[in-house]
Amino acid sequence: MPEDLTAFIQHVTGESHSRVEEDLGNGFVRLRSEEAERRQAKHDVRGTEDIVIEMLRNARDAHASRIFVATTKEGTKRSLTMIDDGDGVPAGLRERIFEARVTSKLDTVHFDTWGIHGRGMALYAIKVNAQSARVVDTVEGGGTAISVVTDTESLPEKRDQSTAPIFVRTDAGTVTVRGPRNIRRTVYEFAYVDRSQVTVYLGSATDVAATLWTLGRQKTSATDRAFCTDLSALPVCDRLAFASTPEEFSSLALGIGLVLSPRSARRIMDGEISPLSSAAEEVRITGADERAGGAKRRKPGRPRSEAPDVKDTLDAVDARTLKIAPEDRDAFLAQVLDAYRALARAYYLDDTVQPALRVGKGALTLEIPVRLLR
């Protein structure tokens, strides 16, 4: 259909036409892929905490060794800034990484504690659900700063954001966690599960700035700081260490998404604000007996669903049902079958079988029929 005619039809019929690929009759339609993706993205992110975990996973998969999470709330507005020392975003892709199906994981499908990762939908889902989402600054090979702002009236978050999670080691040796699924619990769980790969820090913009200042000063020499002429070329996490005045510090902080006054900057530079401990260091794992002895009793008559001690095992996939897109399932099974064929040739097995993948709570089960060649 000519572009001018398409534009005319969309103008006359409105937005509903642009969302539909085919009218099947009797009220049934086939959605355009863009509309289906938009609806799926809305479903993928149901709260602020979902945005936090997707941003953490993205930074980890970009080979970050340190991630800094700064969060504040004013009224119904929640501001999140995540700074990492990972691969960075190539020039020209700062906005495109928020488009659907844009990913750097062409040959990989990631499964972790929080489900599937690598479809190129995480940042798109964040963009669709947030008031704003943008790359504040990035350096190829030198990290990224991303800022996200949400409205808690349209995208909810847990009401209790102050309670810290409780980590418990069971008699079986697994670690479980209790507490409301707030931002702190989300960050602490991630920091604990991926502690061998990445160190995570959580605090206010001022807390994070103080931590970046301290770590940056430890990493760089006075000579480096004295003779640096282009701060924009420095790794994102190192820049604050090069500030010589509170005003410059405040300006550099704003350039990586951290809003703080020159007065707060002065306090940081004078050593009055201590750096953060990592989230993993904040985790205290108690034994089952110790927890039971110190736990508060649930009030009589209080519905269990409202109790703030929901428990999940960190060694398994999140209790939310994992749904794998058909194209991702097919791609995964094709890779499995390719790997199986070498084994089949060695042991005279039929390599025309069809593997099956089943999703259950806490496990993915792969079945490959074994048939001898005749």
C-alpha positions in Angstrom: 0.0 0.0 0.0 1.4 3.5 -0.9 2.7 5.4 2.1 0.4 8.4 1.4 -2.7 6.1 1.3 -1.5 4.3 4.5 -1.1 7.6 6.3 -4.6 8.7 5.1 -6.2 5.5 6.4 -4.5 5.9 9.8 -5.6 9.5 10.0 -9.2 8.6 9.3 -9.4 5.4 11.4 -7.2 6.6 14.2 -4.8 4.7 16.4 -6.8 1.5 16.3 -5.8 0.8 12.7 -2.1 1.3 13.3 -2.3 -1.4 16.0 -3.9 -4.0 13.8 -2.2 -6.1 11.1 -5.3 -8.0 10.1 -9.1 -7.9 10.9 -10.2 -11.5 11.3 -13.9 -10.7 11.8 -16.3 -11.2 14.7 -14.2 -8.9 16.9 -10.9 -10.8 16.4 -7.8 -9.1 15.0 -4.2 -9.9 14.5 -2.0 -7.3 16.2 1.0 -5.7 14.6 4.3 -6.9 16.1 4.9 -3.5 17.5 1.7 -3.4 19.4 2.2 -7.0 20.7 5.7 -6.1 21.9 4.3 -3.0 23.6 1.7 -5.0 25.5 4.3 -7.7 26.5 6.7 -4.9 27.7 3.9 -3.5 29.9 3.5 -7.0 31.4 7.2 -7.6 31.9 7.5 -4.6 34.3 4.9 -4.5 37.0 6.6 -2.4 39.6 9.7 -0.2 40.3 11.5 -3.2 41.7 11.2 -5.0 38.3 13.0 -2.0 36.7 15.8 -2.2 39.3 16.5 -5.9 38.6 16.4 -5.5 34.9 18.9 -2.6 35.0 21.2 -4.6 37.4 21.1 -7.6 35.0 21.9 -5.4 32.0 24.9 -3.9 33.8 26.2 -7.3 34.9 25.9 -8.7 31.4 27.8 -5.7 30.1 30.7 -7.0 32.2 30.5 -4.5 35.0 32.5 -5.3 38.1 30.9 -2.4 40.1 27.3 -1.1 40.0 26.1 1.9 41.9 22.4 2.4 42.5 21.2 5.9 43.6 17.5 6.3 44.4 15.3 9.0 45.8 11.6 9.7 46.0 9.7 13.0 46.0 6.0 12.7 46.3 5.0 10.1 43.7 8.1 10.4 41.7 10.8 7.8 42.0 14.2 8.6 40.5 16.7 5.8 39.8 20.3 6.3 38.6 22.4 3.3 37.9 26.1 3.8 37.2 28.5 1.0 36.2 32.0 0.3 35.0 31.0 -2.0 32.2 31.4 -2.0 28.4 29.6 1.2 27.8 27.2 2.0 25.0 28.6 2.6 21.4 28.2 6.1 20.0 24.9 6.5 18.2 23.1 3.8 20.2 22.2 5.8 23.3 18.5 6.0 22.3 18.3 2.9 20.2 19.1 0.5 23.1 15.6 1.4 24.4 14.0 0.1 21.2 12.4 -3.4 21.1 14.6 -6.4 20.3 17.8 -4.4 20.4 20.4 -6.5 22.2 24.1 -7.3 22.4 23.4 -11.0 23.1 22.9 -12.3 19.6 24.3 -15.8 20.3 23.2 -16.2 23.9 20.1 -16.7 25.9 20.6 -16.1 29.6 18.8 -18.0 32.4 19.4 -16.7 35.9 17.6 -16.5 39.2 15.2 -14.0 37.7 14.3 -15.9 34.5 15.3 -15.4 30.9 17.5 -12.6 29.7 18.7 -11.6 26.3 15.6 -10.9 24.2 16.4 -7.3 23.8 13.2 -6.3 25.6 14.3 -5.2 29.1 15.3 -1.6 28.4 12.3 -1.3 26.0 10.0 -2.5 28.8 11.5 0.0 31.2 11.0 2.9 28.7 7.4 1.9 28.1 6.6 1.8 31.8 8.6 4.8 33.1 8.0 8.5 32.8 11.5 8.8 31.3 14.5 6.5 30.7 17.8 7.7 29.2 21.5 7.2 29.0 22.9 10.1 30.9 26.5 9.4 29.8 28.6 6.6 28.6 32.1 5.8 27.4 32.9 2.8 25.3 34.8 0.5 27.6 34.4 3.0 30.4 30.9 2.4 31.9 27.4 3.8 31.7 25.1 6.0 33.7 21.4 5.5 33.1 18.6 7.5 34.7 15.0 6.3 35.0 12.1 8.3 36.6 8.8 6.6 37.4 5.4 7.7 38.7 4.4 5.4 41.6 0.7 6.1 40.9 0.9 4.6 37.5 3.8 2.1 38.2 3.5 0.9 41.8 6.3 -0.1 44.2 6.2 -1.7 47.6 4.7 0.5 50.2 7.4 -0.5 52.7 10.8 0.7 51.3 12.6 0.9 54.6 12.7 -2.6 55.8 15.9 -4.6 55.2 15.5 -8.2 54.1 16.5 -11.1 56.4 18.7 -13.8 54.9 18.4 -17.3 56.5 20.5 -20.4 56.0 18.2 -23.4 56.3 19.2 -26.8 57.8 19.5 -28.1 54.2 22.2 -25.5 53.5 20.2 -23.3 51.2 19.7 -19.5 51.8 16.2 -18.1 51.8 15.2 -14.5 52.2 12.3 -12.8 54.0 10.9 -9.3 53.9 8.9 -7.1 51.5 10.0 -7.2 47.9 11.2 -3.6 48.0 14.1 -2.0 46.2 16.5 -2.8 49.0 15.6 -6.5 48.9 15.9 -6.5 45.1 19.4 -5.1 45.2 20.6 -7.2 48.2 19.3 -10.4 46.6 21.1 -9.6 43.3 24.3 -8.6 45.1 24.3 -11.8 47.1 23.5 -14.1 44.2 26.1 -12.5 41.8 28.7 -11.6 44.5 31.4 -13.5 42.6 30.9 -11.4 39.5 30.0 -7.9 40.6 30.0 -5.5 43.6 26.8 -3.5 44.1 26.3 -0.3 46.1 22.9 1.2 47.1 22.1 4.6 48.6 21.1 8.2 47.9 22.7 10.3 45.2 24.9 11.9 47.9 25.9 8.5 49.3 26.8 7.1 45.9 28.7 10.3 45.0 30.8 9.9 48.2 31.5 6.3 47.3 32.6 7.2 43.8 34.8 10.0 45.1 36.5 7.7 47.6 37.1 4.8 45.2 38.2 7.1 42.5 40.7 8.9 44.7 42.1 5.5 45.7 42.4 4.4 42.0 44.0 7.6 40.5 47.2 9.4 41.4 47.6 13.1 42.1 49.6 13.5 38.9 46.8 11.9 36.9 44.3 14.3 38.4 46.5 17.4 37.9 47.2 16.9 34.2 43.9 15.5 32.9 42.5 17.9 30.3 39.4 15.9 29.1 37.2 14.7 31.9 34.6 13.5 29.4 36.9 10.8 28.1 37.4 9.3 31.6 35.6 6.2 32.8 32.2 7.3 34.2 32.9 6.0 37.7 36.2 7.8 38.0 35.2 11.4 37.1 34.2 12.7 40.5 37.7 12.0 41.8 39.0 14.7 39.4 36.9 17.5 40.9 39.0 20.3 42.5 36.1 22.5 43.8 32.6 21.7 45.3 31.1 23.5 42.3 33.0 21.3 39.8 32.1 18.3 41.9 28.4 19.1 41.8 28.6 19.7 38.0 30.4 16.5 37.3 27.9 14.6 39.5 25.0 16.0 37.5 26.7 14.9 34.3 26.4 11.3 35.4 22.9 11.6 36.8 23.6 12.4 40.5 21.9 15.6 41.7 23.5 17.2 44.8 24.3 20.7 45.9 27.8 22.2 46.2 27.3 22.1 50.0 26.9 18.4 49.9 29.9 18.2 47.5 32.0 20.1 50.0 31.0 17.7 52.8 32.1 14.8 50.6 35.4 16.4 49.7 36.0 17.2 53.4 35.4 13.5 54.4 32.3 14.3 56.4 30.2 11.7 54.4 31.4 8.2 54.6 31.4 5.9 51.5 28.8 3.1 51.3 29.6 -0.5 52.1 28.7 -2.9 49.3 25.2 -4.4 49.4 26.7 -7.9 49.8 28.6 -6.8 52.9 25.3 -5.5 54.3 23.8 -9.0 54.0 23.8 -10.9 57.3 22.9 -14.6 57.1 21.4 -16.1 60.2 20.8 -19.7 61.0 17.3 -21.1 61.1 17.3 -21.5 64.9 18.6 -18.0 65.4 16.0 -16.5 63.1 13.2 -18.4 64.8 14.2 -17.2 68.2 14.3 -13.6 67.2 11.4 -13.5 64.8 8.3 -11.5 65.7 5.1 -13.5 65.9 2.4 -12.8 63.3 -0.6 -11.1 64.8 -3.6 -13.3 65.3 -6.0 -13.1 62.5 -3.6 -11.3 60.1 -3.9 -12.9 56.6 -0.7 -14.6 55.7 -0.6 -12.9 52.3 -0.2 -9.6 54.1 2.6 -10.7 56.3 6.0 -9.1 55.4 7.9 -12.4 55.7 7.3 -14.0 52.3 10.1 -16.5 51.8 11.9 -17.5 48.6 15.0 -19.7 48.0 17.7 -17.7 46.3 19.1 -20.9 44.7 16.1 -21.2 42.4 14.2 -19.2 39.8 11.9 -16.6 41.2 8.5 -17.9 42.2 6.9 -15.8 39.5 6.1 -18.0 36.6 8.8 -18.1 33.9 7.4 -17.7 30.4 9.8 -18.3 27.6 9.0 -16.8 24.2 8.5 -19.5 21.5 11.3 -18.1 19.3 13.7 -18.2 22.3 12.6 -21.8 23.1 13.1 -22.9 19.5 16.6 -21.2 19.3 17.7 -22.8 22.6 16.5 -26.3 21.5 18.2 -25.9 18.2 21.5 -25.3 20.0 20.9 -28.3 22.2 20.2 -30.5 19.3 23.4 -29.3 17.5 25.4 -30.3 20.6 23.6 -33.6 21.0 24.4 -34.7 17.4 28.2 -35.1 18.2 27.3 -37.4 21.1 24.8 -39.3 19.0 27.4 -40.0 16.3 29.8 -41.3 18.8 27.3 -43.7 20.4 25.3 -44.6 17.3 22.2 -42.8 18.4 19.4 -41.4 16.3 20.0 -37.6 16.0 16.7 -36.8 14.4 14.9 -36.8 17.7 13.2 -33.6 19.0 14.3 -32.3 22.4 11.7 -30.9 24.8 12.0 -28.1 27.3 9.6 -27.9 30.3 9.4 -25.0 32.7 8.7 -25.7 36.3 9.0 -23.8 39.6 12.7 -23.5 40.3 13.8 -25.6 37.3 14.1 -26.0 33.6 13.8 -29.7 32.5 15.3 -30.7 29.2 14.4 -34.1 27.8 16.1 -35.7 24.8 14.7 -39.1 23.6 17.4 -41.7 23.2 16.9 -44.1 20.3 19.5 -46.4 18.8 20.2 -46.4 15.1 18.8 -49.5 13.4 
